[in-house]
Amino acid sequence: MEELRFLEEQQVSPALIKKVEDFRREYDVPSEAAHRIVRPSMPFYGKEVLEMAIAGILQGENLLLTGSKATGKNVLAENLAYIFHRPVYNVSFHVNTDSGDLIGTDTFVNNQVTLRKGSIYQCAQYGGFGVLDEINMAKNDAVSVLHATLDYRRSIDVPGYDKIDLHPAARFIGTMNYGYAGTRELNEALVSRFLVIDMPAQTRESLEFIFARMFPGAKDTAVEQFIGVFLDLQLKCANGEISTKSLDLRGLLAAMKIVDAGLSPWQAVRMGVINKTFDIFEKEIVEDVVRTRIPSAWTREDVYE
């Protein structure tokens, strides 16, 4: 199993890997949900975090991933679902997310009222992994649904219909960033329903792992400079010199991809990183960081073999 070899590469505990294999054998995926098993867009690197997350999931716990931007919260959630071979149901919370979005709403089918199932309902029914993105933006109506869903009783009351029990393989993984506009403190009752993992910042080692797996044909000298861009920006964010808008690992990886298509590395990084901030003074700082790493004269041949 490719996704489990990925764990072996990071020297994750063989006992945990064996239990993951047992979990996968025990819980089949219903055909209705098989299309939701998705290969992650990038690998997650971090033995300690992976072991904590896997151990929690194996024991039936839900996870809350906290930390600043670009620490890989959503990437970890995607990788965990793939490792456990479970369908993924994403819920992005915002001010308009309500209980109907999560459980479902009434709709007409053949002149009869029926339930159009929401993401949480489907996740509970098919044994999926529900990724609750920006959970600290959830308003009270949605929070009340989460309280019931994540309760130790593992059941959901569907008003006007019935109560459903959560599939034994169903798990929920919440993510939250610090200090985003519209966020608020989670109440203790909701936090108590999770095991919490505080995600560490990216390191040179973690970035080298990601780049090596995603861009095996890239030149070592170029990869070193692309990684340097991210680490330099991460340091400036930590020091309060710039916001986190340009600290975008997905954007940097996307820049690497479009360089392979023939775009100049400088223009690619402008699209993937520099232009993510709209403040003119901050953009100048980010440009200066990039210029020290990515020469404007570089071409695709400077990045790829």
C-alpha positions in Angstrom: 0.0 0.0 0.0 1.7 3.2 -1.2 0.2 5.4 1.5 1.5 3.1 4.2 5.0 3.0 2.6 4.9 6.7 3.0 4.6 6.2 6.7 7.5 3.6 6.7 9.7 6.2 5.0 9.2 8.5 8.0 9.9 5.7 10.4 6.4 5.8 11.9 6.0 3.1 14.6 5.5 -0.3 12.9 2.9 -1.1 15.6 0.8 1.9 14.5 1.1 1.0 10.9 -0.1 -2.5 11.6 -3.1 -1.1 13.4 -3.9 1.2 10.4 -3.8 -1.9 8.2 -6.2 -3.6 10.5 -8.5 -0.6 10.5 -8.6 -0.5 6.7 -9.4 -4.2 6.5 -12.2 -3.9 9.1 -14.0 -1.0 7.5 -15.0 -1.2 3.9 -15.9 1.9 2.0 -19.5 2.0 0.6 -19.6 2.3 -3.1 -21.6 5.5 -2.8 -18.7 7.2 -1.2 -15.7 5.6 -2.9 -15.2 8.6 -5.2 -14.4 10.7 -2.1 -11.2 8.9 -1.4 -8.7 11.4 -2.7 -5.0 11.3 -3.1 -3.5 14.3 -1.2 -2.2 17.3 -3.2 1.1 17.1 -1.3 2.7 14.8 1.3 2.8 15.6 5.0 6.1 15.3 6.7 6.5 14.9 10.5 6.9 11.6 12.3 5.8 12.9 15.7 2.7 14.6 14.5 1.7 11.7 12.3 2.1 9.3 15.2 0.0 11.5 17.6 -2.7 11.9 14.9 -2.8 8.2 14.0 -3.0 7.0 17.6 -5.9 9.4 18.3 -7.9 8.2 15.3 -7.3 4.6 16.0 -8.8 5.1 19.5 -11.9 6.8 18.1 -10.9 10.3 18.9 -11.5 13.5 16.9 -8.6 15.9 16.2 -8.3 19.6 16.4 -5.2 21.0 14.4 -4.2 24.4 15.5 -1.4 26.7 14.5 -0.4 29.6 12.2 -0.7 29.6 8.5 1.3 27.2 6.3 1.9 24.6 9.0 0.1 22.0 7.0 -3.1 21.5 8.9 -5.3 20.8 5.9 -2.5 18.8 4.3 -2.3 16.6 7.4 -6.1 16.1 7.4 -6.0 15.1 3.7 -3.1 12.6 4.3 -4.8 11.0 7.3 -8.0 10.3 5.3 -5.9 8.8 2.5 -3.8 6.7 5.0 -6.9 5.3 6.6 -8.6 4.9 3.1 -11.7 6.9 4.1 -13.9 9.2 2.0 -13.4 12.9 2.8 -16.2 15.5 3.6 -15.0 19.1 3.8 -16.9 21.8 5.6 -15.5 25.3 5.4 -17.1 27.3 8.2 -18.1 30.9 7.7 -20.7 33.3 9.1 -23.5 31.8 7.0 -22.8 28.1 7.8 -25.8 26.8 9.6 -27.2 23.5 10.8 -28.9 22.9 7.5 -25.6 23.0 5.7 -24.2 20.4 8.1 -27.1 18.0 8.6 -29.3 18.6 5.6 -32.4 20.5 4.4 -35.8 19.6 3.1 -36.2 19.4 -0.7 -38.8 18.1 -3.1 -38.3 14.9 -5.0 -41.2 13.4 -7.0 -43.6 15.8 -5.3 -42.5 14.5 -1.9 -40.5 16.2 0.9 -37.2 14.4 1.4 -34.0 15.2 3.1 -31.1 16.5 1.1 -28.3 15.2 3.2 -25.6 17.6 4.4 -21.8 16.9 4.7 -21.9 15.9 8.4 -24.8 13.5 7.8 -23.1 11.8 4.8 -19.8 11.6 6.8 -21.6 10.0 9.7 -23.5 7.6 7.4 -20.6 6.4 5.2 -17.8 6.4 7.8 -15.9 9.3 6.3 -13.4 11.7 7.7 -15.0 15.1 8.1 -12.6 18.0 7.8 -14.0 21.0 9.7 -12.0 23.9 8.2 -11.7 27.1 10.2 -13.9 25.7 12.9 -13.5 28.8 15.1 -15.5 30.7 12.6 -18.6 28.5 13.2 -21.6 30.4 14.6 -23.8 29.1 17.4 -26.3 27.2 15.2 -23.5 25.2 13.6 -21.7 24.8 16.9 -24.8 23.1 18.5 -24.7 20.5 15.7 -21.0 19.9 16.3 -21.6 19.4 20.0 -24.1 16.7 19.4 -22.1 15.0 16.5 -18.8 14.9 18.5 -20.4 13.8 21.7 -19.3 10.4 23.1 -22.7 9.0 22.2 -21.8 9.4 18.5 -25.3 10.1 17.2 -27.1 12.9 15.4 -30.7 14.0 15.8 -32.1 15.0 12.4 -35.1 17.3 13.2 -38.3 16.0 11.5 -36.7 12.7 10.5 -34.8 10.4 12.9 -31.6 9.9 14.9 -28.7 8.3 13.1 -25.7 6.7 14.7 -22.2 7.5 13.4 -20.5 4.8 11.4 -17.7 3.3 13.6 -15.0 4.6 11.1 -16.3 8.2 11.1 -13.9 10.7 12.5 -13.8 14.5 12.5 -10.7 16.7 12.1 -11.0 20.4 12.9 -8.6 23.1 11.8 -8.1 26.6 13.0 -5.7 29.4 12.4 -4.8 32.0 14.9 -6.0 35.6 14.5 -7.9 35.4 11.3 -10.7 38.0 10.8 -14.0 36.6 11.9 -12.6 33.9 14.2 -13.3 33.6 17.9 -12.3 31.5 20.9 -13.8 28.0 20.9 -15.8 27.2 24.0 -14.5 24.6 26.4 -17.4 22.2 25.7 -16.4 22.0 22.0 -12.6 21.8 22.6 -13.2 19.0 25.1 -14.5 16.8 22.2 -11.1 16.9 20.5 -7.6 15.9 21.0 -5.6 19.0 20.1 -2.4 19.0 18.1 -0.4 22.3 17.9 1.2 22.2 14.5 4.9 23.1 14.3 6.3 25.5 11.7 7.8 24.1 8.5 11.5 23.3 8.7 14.1 22.9 6.0 13.9 19.1 6.5 10.1 19.0 6.0 10.3 21.2 2.9 13.1 19.1 1.4 10.9 16.0 1.9 7.9 17.6 0.1 9.9 19.0 -2.8 11.8 15.7 -3.3 8.5 13.8 -3.6 6.7 16.4 -5.7 9.5 17.5 -8.0 12.0 14.6 -8.4 13.3 16.2 -11.7 14.2 19.5 -10.1 17.8 20.6 -9.6 19.1 20.6 -6.1 20.4 24.1 -6.4 17.0 25.5 -7.5 15.1 23.5 -4.8 17.4 25.0 -2.2 16.6 28.5 -3.3 12.8 27.9 -3.5 12.9 26.4 0.0 15.0 29.4 1.1 12.2 31.8 -0.1 9.7 30.1 2.1 11.9 30.0 5.1 13.0 33.6 4.7 9.3 34.7 4.5 8.4 32.5 7.4 11.0 34.2 9.6 9.8 37.7 8.6 6.3 36.7 9.5 7.5 35.4 12.9 9.3 38.7 13.5 6.2 40.7 12.6 7.8 42.4 9.5 5.1 41.1 7.1 1.7 39.5 7.3 1.2 35.8 6.4 -0.5 36.6 3.1 2.6 35.7 1.0 3.5 32.8 3.2 1.8 30.3 0.9 3.4 26.9 0.5 0.7 25.8 -2.0 1.4 28.9 -4.0 5.2 28.2 -4.0 4.6 24.6 -5.1 2.2 25.8 -7.8 5.0 28.2 -9.0 7.3 25.2 -9.3 4.7 23.4 -11.4 4.2 26.2 -13.8 8.0 26.7 -14.2 7.9 23.1 -15.6 5.4 24.3 -18.2 7.9 26.9 -19.4 7.2 30.1 -17.4 10.2 31.9 -16.0 10.8 31.2 -12.3 10.6 34.9 -11.4 7.2 35.3 -13.0 6.0 32.0 -11.5 6.9 33.1 -8.0 5.3 36.5 -8.6 2.0 34.6 -9.3 2.4 32.1 -6.5 3.8 34.2 -3.7 4.5 37.9 -4.3 1.1 38.8 -5.6 -0.7 37.2 -2.7 -0.3 40.5 -0.8 -2.0 43.7 -1.9 -0.2 46.1 0.3 2.4 47.9 -1.8 5.0 48.3 1.0 4.7 44.6 2.1 4.9 43.5 -1.6 8.2 45.4 -1.9 9.6 43.4 1.1 8.5 40.1 -0.3 9.9 41.0 -3.7 13.3 41.8 -2.1 13.3 38.4 -0.4 12.5 36.6 -3.6 15.1 38.6 -5.6 17.9 37.4 -3.3 16.9 33.8 -4.1 15.4 33.6 -7.6 17.4 35.5 -10.3 15.2 37.2 -12.8 17.4 35.7 -15.6 16.5 32.1 -14.6 14.7 29.9 -17.1 13.1 26.5 -16.8 16.5 24.9 -17.5 17.9 26.5 -14.3 15.2 24.7 -12.2 14.7 21.3 -14.0 17.1 18.7 -15.4 
